């Protein structure tokens, strides 16, 4: 696994701003984007836009984001990644 780059994206949801770190990782046959919000794992996106979850990361967190807000974050991150050049 090779970490390619890390981007920061500020997302406004429900009256607050979440600072997301998007870590691009190359696993040889698959490139994924791990998304963290305020130093908490949120989700992983494949290069094709599929939403994945790292069971280890999610299972070891004390708090998990509200699913409605998480869905908004997923859509905003997807849109941002779709509009950026490779």
PDB file of N, CA, C and O in Angstrom:
ATOM      1  N   UNK A   1       0.842  -1.167   0.000  1.00  0.00           N
ATOM      2  CA  UNK A   1       0.000   0.000   0.000  1.00  0.00           C
ATOM      3  C   UNK A   1       0.888   1.231   0.000  1.00  0.00           C
ATOM      4  O   UNK A   1       1.834   1.339   0.781  1.00  0.00           O
ATOM      5  N   UNK A   2       0.570   2.137  -0.874  1.00  0.00           N
ATOM      6  CA  UNK A   2       1.322   3.392  -0.981  1.00  0.00           C
ATOM      7  C   UNK A   2       0.363   4.554  -0.800  1.00  0.00           C
ATOM      8  O   UNK A   2      -0.671   4.628  -1.463  1.00  0.00           O
ATOM      9  N   UNK A   3       0.714   5.464   0.104  1.00  0.00           N
ATOM     10  CA  UNK A   3      -0.106   6.663   0.276  1.00  0.00           C
ATOM     11  C   UNK A   3       0.328   7.679  -0.762  1.00  0.00           C
ATOM     12  O   UNK A   3       1.494   8.073  -0.801  1.00  0.00           O
ATOM     13  N   UNK A   4      -0.603   8.106  -1.605  1.00  0.00           N
ATOM     14  CA  UNK A   4      -0.273   8.988  -2.715  1.00  0.00           C
ATOM     15  C   UNK A   4      -0.309  10.457  -2.322  1.00  0.00           C
ATOM     16  O   UNK A   4       0.675  11.173  -2.512  1.00  0.00           O
ATOM     17  N   UNK A   5      -1.427  10.910  -1.779  1.00  0.00           N
ATOM     18  CA  UNK A   5      -1.539  12.312  -1.384  1.00  0.00           C
ATOM     19  C   UNK A   5      -2.663  12.488  -0.373  1.00  0.00           C
ATOM     20  O   UNK A   5      -3.539  11.635  -0.236  1.00  0.00           O
ATOM     21  N   UNK A   6      -2.617  13.601   0.323  1.00  0.00           N
ATOM     22  CA  UNK A   6      -3.658  13.936   1.294  1.00  0.00           C
ATOM     23  C   UNK A   6      -4.182  15.326   0.957  1.00  0.00           C
ATOM     24  O   UNK A   6      -3.416  16.270   0.760  1.00  0.00           O
ATOM     25  N   UNK A   7      -5.510  15.426   0.896  1.00  0.00           N
ATOM     26  CA  UNK A   7      -6.167  16.702   0.609  1.00  0.00           C
ATOM     27  C   UNK A   7      -7.037  17.072   1.797  1.00  0.00           C
ATOM     28  O   UNK A   7      -7.484  16.202   2.545  1.00  0.00           O
ATOM     29  N   UNK A   8      -7.276  18.365   1.968  1.00  0.00           N
ATOM     30  CA  UNK A   8      -8.186  18.836   3.006  1.00  0.00           C
ATOM     31  C   UNK A   8      -9.372  19.512   2.337  1.00  0.00           C
ATOM     32  O   UNK A   8      -9.218  20.273   1.381  1.00  0.00           O
ATOM     33  N   UNK A   9     -10.567  19.219   2.861  1.00  0.00           N
ATOM     34  CA  UNK A   9     -11.801  19.760   2.307  1.00  0.00           C
ATOM     35  C   UNK A   9     -12.699  20.164   3.461  1.00  0.00           C
ATOM     36  O   UNK A   9     -12.999  19.345   4.329  1.00  0.00           O
ATOM     37  N   UNK A  10     -13.132  21.416   3.480  1.00  0.00           N
ATOM     38  CA  UNK A  10     -14.061  21.880   4.516  1.00  0.00           C
ATOM     39  C   UNK A  10     -15.482  21.754   3.986  1.00  0.00           C
ATOM     40  O   UNK A  10     -15.800  22.236   2.899  1.00  0.00           O
ATOM     41  N   UNK A  11     -16.340  21.092   4.781  1.00  0.00           N
ATOM     42  CA  UNK A  11     -17.721  20.849   4.386  1.00  0.00           C
ATOM     43  C   UNK A  11     -18.646  21.433   5.442  1.00  0.00           C
ATOM     44  O   UNK A  11     -18.480  21.175   6.634  1.00  0.00           O
ATOM     45  N   UNK A  12     -19.629  22.227   4.998  1.00  0.00           N
ATOM     46  CA  UNK A  12     -20.606  22.817   5.919  1.00  0.00           C
ATOM     47  C   UNK A  12     -21.860  21.954   5.938  1.00  0.00           C
ATOM     48  O   UNK A  12     -22.503  21.744   4.909  1.00  0.00           O
ATOM     49  N   UNK A  13     -22.199  21.453   7.135  1.00  0.00           N
ATOM     50  CA  UNK A  13     -23.379  20.603   7.314  1.00  0.00           C
ATOM     51  C   UNK A  13     -24.066  20.972   8.613  1.00  0.00           C
ATOM     52  O   UNK A  13     -23.424  21.097   9.655  1.00  0.00           O
ATOM     53  N   UNK A  14     -25.369  21.144   8.543  1.00  0.00           N
ATOM     54  CA  UNK A  14     -26.195  21.407   9.732  1.00  0.00           C
ATOM     55  C   UNK A  14     -25.638  22.541  10.593  1.00  0.00           C
ATOM     56  O   UNK A  14     -25.610  22.441  11.820  1.00  0.00           O
ATOM     57  N   UNK A  15     -25.201  23.605   9.948  1.00  0.00           N
ATOM     58  CA  UNK A  15     -24.735  24.773  10.674  1.00  0.00           C
ATOM     59  C   UNK A  15     -23.330  24.680  11.244  1.00  0.00           C
ATOM     60  O   UNK A  15     -22.900  25.580  11.965  1.00  0.00           O
ATOM     61  N   UNK A  16     -22.602  23.602  10.934  1.00  0.00           N
ATOM     62  CA  UNK A  16     -21.221  23.515  11.404  1.00  0.00           C
ATOM     63  C   UNK A  16     -20.322  23.087  10.252  1.00  0.00           C
ATOM     64  O   UNK A  16     -20.788  22.518   9.264  1.00  0.00           O
ATOM     65  N   UNK A  17     -19.044  23.362  10.387  1.00  0.00           N
ATOM     66  CA  UNK A  17     -18.077  23.021   9.351  1.00  0.00           C
ATOM     67  C   UNK A  17     -17.241  21.835   9.811  1.00  0.00           C
ATOM     68  O   UNK A  17     -16.697  21.824  10.915  1.00  0.00           O
ATOM     69  N   UNK A  18     -17.153  20.846   8.944  1.00  0.00           N
ATOM     70  CA  UNK A  18     -16.336  19.668   9.210  1.00  0.00           C
ATOM     71  C   UNK A  18     -15.129  19.734   8.291  1.00  0.00           C
ATOM     72  O   UNK A  18     -15.271  19.859   7.075  1.00  0.00           O
ATOM     73  N   UNK A  19     -13.947  19.650   8.873  1.00  0.00           N
ATOM     74  CA  UNK A  19     -12.720  19.642   8.097  1.00  0.00           C
ATOM     75  C   UNK A  19     -12.366  18.183   7.790  1.00  0.00           C
ATOM     76  O   UNK A  19     -12.011  17.420   8.688  1.00  0.00           O
ATOM     77  N   UNK A  20     -12.465  17.811   6.527  1.00  0.00           N
ATOM     78  CA  UNK A  20     -12.211  16.426   6.114  1.00  0.00           C
ATOM     79  C   UNK A  20     -10.820  16.299   5.511  1.00  0.00           C
ATOM     80  O   UNK A  20     -10.393  17.131   4.710  1.00  0.00           O
ATOM     81  N   UNK A  21     -10.127  15.244   5.910  1.00  0.00           N
ATOM     82  CA  UNK A  21      -8.875  14.876   5.272  1.00  0.00           C
ATOM     83  C   UNK A  21      -9.169  13.698   4.368  1.00  0.00           C
ATOM     84  O   UNK A  21      -9.779  12.717   4.792  1.00  0.00           O
ATOM     85  N   UNK A  22      -8.735  13.795   3.123  1.00  0.00           N
ATOM     86  CA  UNK A  22      -8.944  12.729   2.148  1.00  0.00           C
ATOM     87  C   UNK A  22      -7.572  12.166   1.804  1.00  0.00           C
ATOM     88  O   UNK A  22      -6.740  12.841   1.197  1.00  0.00           O
ATOM     89  N   UNK A  23      -7.354  10.917   2.202  1.00  0.00           N
ATOM     90  CA  UNK A  23      -6.060  10.268   1.979  1.00  0.00           C
ATOM     91  C   UNK A  23      -6.188   9.291   0.817  1.00  0.00           C
ATOM     92  O   UNK A  23      -6.908   8.296   0.897  1.00  0.00           O
ATOM     93  N   UNK A  24      -5.479   9.594  -0.260  1.00  0.00           N
ATOM     94  CA  UNK A  24      -5.498   8.743  -1.441  1.00  0.00           C
ATOM     95  C   UNK A  24      -4.465   7.639  -1.272  1.00  0.00           C
ATOM     96  O   UNK A  24      -3.297   7.907  -0.991  1.00  0.00           O
ATOM     97  N   UNK A  25      -4.907   6.381  -1.447  1.00  0.00           N
ATOM     98  CA  UNK A  25      -4.011   5.240  -1.247  1.00  0.00           C
ATOM     99  C   UNK A  25      -4.100   4.292  -2.435  1.00  0.00           C
ATOM    100  O   UNK A  25      -5.174   4.056  -2.987  1.00  0.00           O
ATOM    101  N   UNK A  26      -2.946   3.756  -2.812  1.00  0.00           N
ATOM    102  CA  UNK A  26      -2.848   2.837  -3.943  1.00  0.00           C
ATOM    103  C   UNK A  26      -2.498   1.451  -3.416  1.00  0.00           C
ATOM    104  O   UNK A  26      -1.460   1.258  -2.784  1.00  0.00           O
ATOM    105  N   UNK A  27      -3.381   0.489  -3.685  1.00  0.00           N
ATOM    106  CA  UNK A  27      -3.156  -0.889  -3.269  1.00  0.00           C
ATOM    107  C   UNK A  27      -2.723  -1.757  -4.447  1.00  0.00           C
ATOM    108  O   UNK A  27      -2.863  -2.979  -4.401  1.00  0.00           O
ATOM    109  N   UNK A  28      -2.209  -1.148  -5.480  1.00  0.00           N
ATOM    110  CA  UNK A  28      -1.758  -1.886  -6.657  1.00  0.00           C
ATOM    111  C   UNK A  28      -2.869  -2.042  -7.674  1.00  0.00           C
ATOM    112  O   UNK A  28      -2.792  -1.483  -8.768  1.00  0.00           O
ATOM    113  N   UNK A  29      -3.896  -2.789  -7.328  1.00  0.00           N
ATOM    114  CA  UNK A  29      -5.011  -2.993  -8.253  1.00  0.00           C
ATOM    115  C   UNK A  29      -6.219  -2.133  -7.912  1.00  0.00           C
ATOM    116  O   UNK A  29      -7.234  -2.191  -8.605  1.00  0.00           O
ATOM    117  N   UNK A  30      -6.120  -1.330  -6.844  1.00  0.00           N
ATOM    118  CA  UNK A  30      -7.246  -0.520  -6.395  1.00  0.00           C
ATOM    119  C   UNK A  30      -6.748   0.769  -5.748  1.00  0.00           C
ATOM    120  O   UNK A  30      -5.883   0.743  -4.872  1.00  0.00           O
ATOM    121  N   UNK A  31      -7.299   1.883  -6.186  1.00  0.00           N
ATOM    122  CA  UNK A  31      -7.008   3.171  -5.554  1.00  0.00           C
ATOM    123  C   UNK A  31      -8.238   3.571  -4.767  1.00  0.00           C
ATOM    124  O   UNK A  31      -9.352   3.553  -5.289  1.00  0.00           O
ATOM    125  N   UNK A  32      -8.034   3.935  -3.500  1.00  0.00           N
ATOM    126  CA  UNK A  32      -9.143   4.331  -2.639  1.00  0.00           C
ATOM    127  C   UNK A  32      -8.848   5.672  -1.984  1.00  0.00           C
ATOM    128  O   UNK A  32      -7.705   6.125  -1.940  1.00  0.00           O
ATOM    129  N   UNK A  33      -9.898   6.290  -1.482  1.00  0.00           N
ATOM    130  CA  UNK A  33      -9.794   7.553  -0.762  1.00  0.00           C
ATOM    131  C   UNK A  33     -10.383   7.345   0.628  1.00  0.00           C
ATOM    132  O   UNK A  33     -11.595   7.187   0.771  1.00  0.00           O
ATOM    133  N   UNK A  34      -9.532   7.344   1.655  1.00  0.00           N
ATOM    134  CA  UNK A  34     -10.004   7.248   3.035  1.00  0.00           C
ATOM    135  C   UNK A  34     -10.342   8.648   3.506  1.00  0.00           C
ATOM    136  O   UNK A  34      -9.532   9.565   3.370  1.00  0.00           O
ATOM    137  N   UNK A  35     -11.533   8.820   4.057  1.00  0.00           N
ATOM    138  CA  UNK A  35     -12.008  10.140   4.459  1.00  0.00           C
ATOM    139  C   UNK A  35     -12.139  10.184   5.977  1.00  0.00           C
ATOM    140  O   UNK A  35     -12.801   9.349   6.594  1.00  0.00           O
ATOM    141  N   UNK A  36     -11.484  11.185   6.554  1.00  0.00           N
ATOM    142  CA  UNK A  36     -11.509  11.406   7.993  1.00  0.00           C
ATOM    143  C   UNK A  36     -12.088  12.789   8.256  1.00  0.00           C
ATOM    144  O   UNK A  36     -11.768  13.738   7.542  1.00  0.00           O
ATOM    145  N   UNK A  37     -12.926  12.912   9.263  1.00  0.00           N
ATOM    146  CA  UNK A  37     -13.492  14.195   9.645  1.00  0.00           C
ATOM    147  C   UNK A  37     -13.135  14.493  11.083  1.00  0.00           C
ATOM    148  O   UNK A  37     -13.488  13.729  11.982  1.00  0.00           O
ATOM    149  N   UNK A  38     -12.443  15.587  11.311  1.00  0.00           N
ATOM    150  CA  UNK A  38     -12.008  15.951  12.662  1.00  0.00           C
ATOM    151  C   UNK A  38     -11.276  14.788  13.327  1.00  0.00           C
ATOM    152  O   UNK A  38     -11.562  14.441  14.473  1.00  0.00           O
ATOM    153  N   UNK A  39     -10.320  14.180  12.593  1.00  0.00           N
ATOM    154  CA  UNK A  39      -9.479  13.070  13.057  1.00  0.00           C
ATOM    155  C   UNK A  39     -10.255  11.795  13.376  1.00  0.00           C
ATOM    156  O   UNK A  39      -9.772  10.955  14.136  1.00  0.00           O
ATOM    157  N   UNK A  40     -11.449  11.638  12.809  1.00  0.00           N
ATOM    158  CA  UNK A  40     -12.262  10.444  13.009  1.00  0.00           C
ATOM    159  C   UNK A  40     -12.535   9.826  11.638  1.00  0.00           C
ATOM    160  O   UNK A  40     -12.948  10.524  10.713  1.00  0.00           O
ATOM    161  N   UNK A  41     -12.305   8.518  11.506  1.00  0.00           N
ATOM    162  CA  UNK A  41     -12.578   7.830  10.241  1.00  0.00           C
ATOM    163  C   UNK A  41     -14.064   7.930   9.927  1.00  0.00           C
ATOM    164  O   UNK A  41     -14.903   7.691  10.796  1.00  0.00           O
ATOM    165  N   UNK A  42     -14.393   8.285   8.677  1.00  0.00           N
ATOM    166  CA  UNK A  42     -15.790   8.376   8.255  1.00  0.00           C
ATOM    167  C   UNK A  42     -16.160   7.268   7.266  1.00  0.00           C
ATOM    168  O   UNK A  42     -17.121   6.530   7.482  1.00  0.00           O
ATOM    169  N   UNK A  43     -15.382   7.158   6.168  1.00  0.00           N
ATOM    170  CA  UNK A  43     -15.685   6.164   5.140  1.00  0.00           C
ATOM    171  C   UNK A  43     -14.542   6.122   4.143  1.00  0.00           C
ATOM    172  O   UNK A  43     -13.596   6.906   4.219  1.00  0.00           O
ATOM    173  N   UNK A  44     -14.649   5.186   3.203  1.00  0.00           N
ATOM    174  CA  UNK A  44     -13.679   5.045   2.126  1.00  0.00           C
ATOM    175  C   UNK A  44     -14.444   5.057   0.813  1.00  0.00           C
ATOM    176  O   UNK A  44     -15.506   4.445   0.698  1.00  0.00           O
ATOM    177  N   UNK A  45     -13.902   5.752  -0.170  1.00  0.00           N
ATOM    178  CA  UNK A  45     -14.466   5.758  -1.523  1.00  0.00           C
ATOM    179  C   UNK A  45     -13.500   5.062  -2.461  1.00  0.00           C
ATOM    180  O   UNK A  45     -12.289   5.269  -2.383  1.00  0.00           O
ATOM    181  N   UNK A  46     -14.041   4.226  -3.359  1.00  0.00           N
ATOM    182  CA  UNK A  46     -13.199   3.658  -4.405  1.00  0.00           C
ATOM    183  C   UNK A  46     -13.058   4.704  -5.502  1.00  0.00           C
ATOM    184  O   UNK A  46     -13.784   5.698  -5.523  1.00  0.00           O
ATOM    185  N   UNK A  47     -12.127   4.477  -6.403  1.00  0.00           N
ATOM    186  CA  UNK A  47     -11.917   5.416  -7.505  1.00  0.00           C
ATOM    187  C   UNK A  47     -13.161   5.483  -8.407  1.00  0.00           C
ATOM    188  O   UNK A  47     -13.377   6.479  -9.097  1.00  0.00           O
ATOM    189  N   UNK A  48     -13.974   4.419  -8.395  1.00  0.00           N
ATOM    190  CA  UNK A  48     -15.196   4.385  -9.192  1.00  0.00           C
ATOM    191  C   UNK A  48     -16.377   5.036  -8.471  1.00  0.00           C
ATOM    192  O   UNK A  48     -17.458   5.148  -9.048  1.00  0.00           O
ATOM    193  N   UNK A  49     -16.187   5.468  -7.214  1.00  0.00           N
ATOM    194  CA  UNK A  49     -17.247   6.142  -6.479  1.00  0.00           C
ATOM    195  C   UNK A  49     -18.041   5.254  -5.537  1.00  0.00           C
ATOM    196  O   UNK A  49     -19.023   5.704  -4.946  1.00  0.00           O
ATOM    197  N   UNK A  50     -17.629   3.989  -5.385  1.00  0.00           N
ATOM    198  CA  UNK A  50     -18.309   3.084  -4.455  1.00  0.00           C
ATOM    199  C   UNK A  50     -17.933   3.447  -3.023  1.00  0.00           C
ATOM    200  O   UNK A  50     -16.775   3.750  -2.736  1.00  0.00           O
ATOM    201  N   UNK A  51     -18.919   3.414  -2.124  1.00  0.00           N
ATOM    202  CA  UNK A  51     -18.680   3.710  -0.714  1.00  0.00           C
ATOM    203  C   UNK A  51     -18.318   2.410  -0.008  1.00  0.00           C
ATOM    204  O   UNK A  51     -19.037   1.415  -0.097  1.00  0.00           O
ATOM    205  N   UNK A  52     -17.196   2.439   0.690  1.00  0.00           N
ATOM    206  CA  UNK A  52     -16.706   1.285   1.435  1.00  0.00           C
ATOM    207  C   UNK A  52     -16.518   1.704   2.882  1.00  0.00           C
ATOM    208  O   UNK A  52     -16.362   2.890   3.170  1.00  0.00           O
ATOM    209  N   UNK A  53     -16.532   0.756   3.782  1.00  0.00           N
ATOM    210  CA  UNK A  53     -16.249   1.046   5.184  1.00  0.00           C
ATOM    211  C   UNK A  53     -15.182   0.087   5.669  1.00  0.00           C
ATOM    212  O   UNK A  53     -15.238  -1.111   5.393  1.00  0.00           O
ATOM    213  N   UNK A  54     -14.212   0.616   6.391  1.00  0.00           N
ATOM    214  CA  UNK A  54     -13.167  -0.194   6.993  1.00  0.00           C
ATOM    215  C   UNK A  54     -13.684  -0.674   8.340  1.00  0.00           C
ATOM    216  O   UNK A  54     -13.777   0.105   9.289  1.00  0.00           O
ATOM    217  N   UNK A  55     -14.018  -1.952   8.422  1.00  0.00           N
ATOM    218  CA  UNK A  55     -14.643  -2.488   9.630  1.00  0.00           C
ATOM    219  C   UNK A  55     -13.786  -2.254  10.871  1.00  0.00           C
ATOM    220  O   UNK A  55     -14.320  -1.952  11.938  1.00  0.00           O
ATOM    221  N   UNK A  56     -12.479  -2.388  10.748  1.00  0.00           N
ATOM    222  CA  UNK A  56     -11.609  -2.174  11.904  1.00  0.00           C
ATOM    223  C   UNK A  56     -11.699  -0.727  12.392  1.00  0.00           C
ATOM    224  O   UNK A  56     -11.844  -0.474  13.588  1.00  0.00           O
ATOM    225  N   UNK A  57     -11.613   0.215  11.457  1.00  0.00           N
ATOM    226  CA  UNK A  57     -11.657   1.635  11.823  1.00  0.00           C
ATOM    227  C   UNK A  57     -12.985   2.000  12.478  1.00  0.00           C
ATOM    228  O   UNK A  57     -13.004   2.652  13.522  1.00  0.00           O
ATOM    229  N   UNK A  58     -14.090   1.586  11.875  1.00  0.00           N
ATOM    230  CA  UNK A  58     -15.415   1.928  12.393  1.00  0.00           C
ATOM    231  C   UNK A  58     -15.663   1.223  13.729  1.00  0.00           C
ATOM    232  O   UNK A  58     -16.233   1.814  14.647  1.00  0.00           O
ATOM    233  N   UNK A  59     -15.246  -0.016  13.838  1.00  0.00           N
ATOM    234  CA  UNK A  59     -15.509  -0.804  15.033  1.00  0.00           C
ATOM    235  C   UNK A  59     -14.774  -0.340  16.270  1.00  0.00           C
ATOM    236  O   UNK A  59     -15.162  -0.691  17.384  1.00  0.00           O
ATOM    237  N   UNK A  60     -13.723   0.440  16.099  1.00  0.00           N
ATOM    238  CA  UNK A  60     -12.926   0.907  17.231  1.00  0.00           C
ATOM    239  C   UNK A  60     -13.145   2.372  17.564  1.00  0.00           C
ATOM    240  O   UNK A  60     -12.324   2.986  18.246  1.00  0.00           O
ATOM    241  N   UNK A  61     -14.244   2.934  17.088  1.00  0.00           N
ATOM    242  CA  UNK A  61     -14.567   4.331  17.382  1.00  0.00           C
ATOM    243  C   UNK A  61     -15.626   4.405  18.468  1.00  0.00           C
ATOM    244  O   UNK A  61     -16.542   3.583  18.517  1.00  0.00           O
ATOM    245  N   UNK A  62     -15.495   5.384  19.324  1.00  0.00           N
ATOM    246  CA  UNK A  62     -16.472   5.573  20.394  1.00  0.00           C
ATOM    247  C   UNK A  62     -17.741   6.213  19.847  1.00  0.00           C
ATOM    248  O   UNK A  62     -18.846   5.813  20.212  1.00  0.00           O
ATOM    249  N   UNK A  63     -17.588   7.201  18.978  1.00  0.00           N
ATOM    250  CA  UNK A  63     -18.744   7.866  18.387  1.00  0.00           C
ATOM    251  C   UNK A  63     -18.702   7.729  16.872  1.00  0.00           C
ATOM    252  O   UNK A  63     -17.632   7.710  16.264  1.00  0.00           O
ATOM    253  N   UNK A  64     -19.867   7.634  16.285  1.00  0.00           N
ATOM    254  CA  UNK A  64     -19.990   7.544  14.833  1.00  0.00           C
ATOM    255  C   UNK A  64     -20.910   8.675  14.385  1.00  0.00           C
ATOM    256  O   UNK A  64     -21.898   8.980  15.054  1.00  0.00           O
ATOM    257  N   UNK A  65     -20.587   9.290  13.260  1.00  0.00           N
ATOM    258  CA  UNK A  65     -21.374  10.417  12.753  1.00  0.00           C
ATOM    259  C   UNK A  65     -22.815  10.001  12.472  1.00  0.00           C
ATOM    260  O   UNK A  65     -23.073   8.866  12.071  1.00  0.00           O
ATOM    261  N   UNK A  66     -23.740  10.913  12.681  1.00  0.00           N
ATOM    262  CA  UNK A  66     -25.149  10.704  12.360  1.00  0.00           C
ATOM    263  C   UNK A  66     -25.247  10.269  10.889  1.00  0.00           C
ATOM    264  O   UNK A  66     -24.690  10.935  10.016  1.00  0.00           O
ATOM    265  N   UNK A  67     -25.941   9.172  10.607  1.00  0.00           N
ATOM    266  CA  UNK A  67     -26.016   8.662   9.229  1.00  0.00           C
ATOM    267  C   UNK A  67     -26.550   9.667   8.208  1.00  0.00           C
ATOM    268  O   UNK A  67     -26.125   9.654   7.053  1.00  0.00           O
ATOM    269  N   UNK A  68     -27.475  10.538   8.619  1.00  0.00           N
ATOM    270  CA  UNK A  68     -27.998  11.542   7.677  1.00  0.00           C
ATOM    271  C   UNK A  68     -26.905  12.533   7.292  1.00  0.00           C
ATOM    272  O   UNK A  68     -26.782  12.909   6.126  1.00  0.00           O
ATOM    273  N   UNK A  69     -26.108  12.956   8.281  1.00  0.00           N
ATOM    274  CA  UNK A  69     -25.010  13.870   7.988  1.00  0.00           C
ATOM    275  C   UNK A  69     -23.922  13.158   7.183  1.00  0.00           C
ATOM    276  O   UNK A  69     -23.340  13.730   6.261  1.00  0.00           O
ATOM    277  N   UNK A  70     -23.660  11.907   7.546  1.00  0.00           N
ATOM    278  CA  UNK A  70     -22.644  11.134   6.820  1.00  0.00           C
ATOM    279  C   UNK A  70     -23.010  11.012   5.349  1.00  0.00           C
ATOM    280  O   UNK A  70     -22.140  11.121   4.486  1.00  0.00           O
ATOM    281  N   UNK A  71     -24.280  10.789   5.054  1.00  0.00           N
ATOM    282  CA  UNK A  71     -24.726  10.703   3.663  1.00  0.00           C
ATOM    283  C   UNK A  71     -24.452  12.007   2.922  1.00  0.00           C
ATOM    284  O   UNK A  71     -24.034  11.982   1.764  1.00  0.00           O
ATOM    285  N   UNK A  72     -24.680  13.141   3.572  1.00  0.00           N
ATOM    286  CA  UNK A  72     -24.390  14.442   2.949  1.00  0.00           C
ATOM    287  C   UNK A  72     -22.895  14.602   2.697  1.00  0.00           C
ATOM    288  O   UNK A  72     -22.488  15.083   1.639  1.00  0.00           O
ATOM    289  N   UNK A  73     -22.079  14.200   3.667  1.00  0.00           N
ATOM    290  CA  UNK A  73     -20.624  14.290   3.505  1.00  0.00           C
ATOM    291  C   UNK A  73     -20.174  13.423   2.333  1.00  0.00           C
ATOM    292  O   UNK A  73     -19.353  13.850   1.520  1.00  0.00           O
ATOM    293  N   UNK A  74     -20.712  12.199   2.245  1.00  0.00           N
ATOM    294  CA  UNK A  74     -20.350  11.299   1.138  1.00  0.00           C
ATOM    295  C   UNK A  74     -20.649  11.957  -0.202  1.00  0.00           C
ATOM    296  O   UNK A  74     -19.806  11.946  -1.098  1.00  0.00           O
ATOM    297  N   UNK A  75     -21.839  12.529  -0.347  1.00  0.00           N
ATOM    298  CA  UNK A  75     -22.213  13.156  -1.616  1.00  0.00           C
ATOM    299  C   UNK A  75     -21.322  14.355  -1.941  1.00  0.00           C
ATOM    300  O   UNK A  75     -20.947  14.546  -3.098  1.00  0.00           O
ATOM    301  N   UNK A  76     -20.981  15.157  -0.942  1.00  0.00           N
ATOM    302  CA  UNK A  76     -20.125  16.331  -1.174  1.00  0.00           C
ATOM    303  C   UNK A  76     -18.700  15.913  -1.546  1.00  0.00           C
ATOM    304  O   UNK A  76     -18.092  16.512  -2.433  1.00  0.00           O
ATOM    305  N   UNK A  77     -18.172  14.906  -0.882  1.00  0.00           N
ATOM    306  CA  UNK A  77     -16.814  14.434  -1.200  1.00  0.00           C
ATOM    307  C   UNK A  77     -16.795  13.825  -2.598  1.00  0.00           C
ATOM    308  O   UNK A  77     -15.865  14.079  -3.363  1.00  0.00           O
ATOM    309  N   UNK A  78     -17.799  13.031  -2.946  1.00  0.00           N
ATOM    310  CA  UNK A  78     -17.876  12.462  -4.294  1.00  0.00           C
ATOM    311  C   UNK A  78     -17.876  13.568  -5.346  1.00  0.00           C
ATOM    312  O   UNK A  78     -17.154  13.487  -6.339  1.00  0.00           O
ATOM    313  N   UNK A  79     -18.684  14.595  -5.124  1.00  0.00           N
ATOM    314  CA  UNK A  79     -18.769  15.700  -6.073  1.00  0.00           C
ATOM    315  C   UNK A  79     -17.425  16.405  -6.210  1.00  0.00           C
ATOM    316  O   UNK A  79     -17.013  16.752  -7.317  1.00  0.00           O
ATOM    317  N   UNK A  80     -16.751  16.613  -5.103  1.00  0.00           N
ATOM    318  CA  UNK A  80     -15.449  17.285  -5.123  1.00  0.00           C
ATOM    319  C   UNK A  80     -14.422  16.453  -5.883  1.00  0.00           C
ATOM    320  O   UNK A  80     -13.676  16.988  -6.703  1.00  0.00           O
ATOM    321  N   UNK A  81     -14.376  15.146  -5.618  1.00  0.00           N
ATOM    322  CA  UNK A  81     -13.413  14.293  -6.289  1.00  0.00           C
ATOM    323  C   UNK A  81     -13.715  14.163  -7.780  1.00  0.00           C
ATOM    324  O   UNK A  81     -12.796  14.031  -8.589  1.00  0.00           O
ATOM    325  N   UNK A  82     -15.000  14.200  -8.150  1.00  0.00           N
ATOM    326  CA  UNK A  82     -15.380  14.120  -9.567  1.00  0.00           C
ATOM    327  C   UNK A  82     -14.975  15.357 -10.354  1.00  0.00           C
ATOM    328  O   UNK A  82     -14.714  15.270 -11.554  1.00  0.00           O
ATOM    329  N   UNK A  83     -14.920  16.509  -9.690  1.00  0.00           N
ATOM    330  CA  UNK A  83     -14.599  17.749 -10.391  1.00  0.00           C
ATOM    331  C   UNK A  83     -13.111  18.062 -10.427  1.00  0.00           C
ATOM    332  O   UNK A  83     -12.683  18.944 -11.171  1.00  0.00           O
ATOM    333  N   UNK A  84     -12.314  17.348  -9.631  1.00  0.00           N
ATOM    334  CA  UNK A  84     -10.865  17.602  -9.622  1.00  0.00           C
ATOM    335  C   UNK A  84     -10.172  16.792 -10.695  1.00  0.00           C
ATOM    336  O   UNK A  84     -10.524  15.637 -10.935  1.00  0.00           O
ATOM    337  N   UNK A  85      -9.184  17.397 -11.344  1.00  0.00           N
ATOM    338  CA  UNK A  85      -8.393  16.627 -12.327  1.00  0.00           C
ATOM    339  C   UNK A  85      -7.538  15.590 -11.596  1.00  0.00           C
ATOM    340  O   UNK A  85      -7.147  15.796 -10.447  1.00  0.00           O
ATOM    341  N   UNK A  86      -7.254  14.481 -12.269  1.00  0.00           N
ATOM    342  CA  UNK A  86      -6.446  13.422 -11.660  1.00  0.00           C
ATOM    343  C   UNK A  86      -5.021  13.839 -11.427  1.00  0.00           C
ATOM    344  O   UNK A  86      -4.222  13.051 -10.921  1.00  0.00           O
TER     345      UNK A  86
END
